[in-house]
Amino acid sequence: MEDKENFDHILSRFKEADLEGKIDIYTSVRGLSVEQFKELLKYFPIKELGRLEKLMV
């Protein structure tokens, strides 16, 4: 249950963050499942995915 609450908090912060904040959260958070990372990407601007991809390499 704690993991779900933690993810819900991360997701809430992610939704409210500006682009730089979203990038910071996505690239710094650890321990999420693939499905949780996919959930975050639903709230990331599609046109900026290339920028995020470059930072993940």
C-alpha positions in Angstrom: 0.0 0.0 0.0 2.9 2.4 0.8 4.3 1.9 -2.7 1.0 2.9 -4.3 0.7 6.0 -2.0 4.3 6.9 -2.9 3.6 6.5 -6.6 0.3 8.5 -6.3 2.4 11.3 -4.7 5.0 11.2 -7.5 2.2 11.2 -10.1 0.5 14.2 -8.5 3.8 16.1 -8.4 4.5 15.1 -12.0 1.1 16.3 -13.3 1.6 19.7 -11.7 5.2 20.2 -12.6 6.4 22.4 -15.5 8.5 20.7 -18.3 11.8 21.0 -16.4 10.1 19.6 -13.3 8.7 16.7 -15.2 12.1 15.9 -16.6 13.7 16.2 -13.2 11.2 13.8 -11.7 11.3 11.3 -14.5 15.1 11.1 -14.6 15.7 11.1 -10.9 13.0 8.8 -9.4 14.0 5.2 -8.7 12.2 2.0 -8.0 9.2 2.5 -10.3 7.9 -0.3 -12.5 7.8 -0.1 -16.3 4.0 0.4 -16.0 4.5 3.3 -13.6 7.0 5.0 -15.9 4.5 4.6 -18.7 1.8 6.2 -16.6 4.1 9.2 -16.0 4.7 9.5 -19.8 0.9 9.9 -20.3 1.4 13.4 -18.8 4.5 14.3 -20.6 4.3 16.6 -23.7 4.7 14.4 -26.8 6.7 17.0 -28.7 9.4 17.0 -25.9 9.9 13.2 -25.8 13.1 13.5 -27.9 14.6 15.8 -25.3 13.7 13.3 -22.5 15.1 10.5 -24.5 18.5 12.3 -24.9 18.7 12.7 -21.1 18.0 9.1 -20.4 21.0 7.8 -22.4 
